[in-house]
């Protein structure tokens, strides 16, 4: 199993935010670019990217990701970007939605 690492040089959050916006542009979504940015940043860096994206484009990065991505890939990427408390709340919500009357 391989591990992901944070590169020695990490661009400023604003540059990452602009690259993510480019990944959403045009026909289709550049999923490789999204992975190359978000998978190789720490939680603190992803938080800064999310803030920079909102500052530059006036929209939450999560909303843009939600519009551009689908299914399992969307879920994985959103879990990367969410704050730990937001992520945990989403996971609990998703789990509780699957419960039937017999589980309550």
Protein Blocks (a to p, Z undefined) as FASTA:
>chain_A
ZZddddfbdcdfklmmmmmmmmmgcjdjdfklmmmmmmmccfklmmmmmmmmmmmnopaf
klmmmmmpgcjllmmmmmmmpcfklmmmmmmmmmmmmpcfklZZ
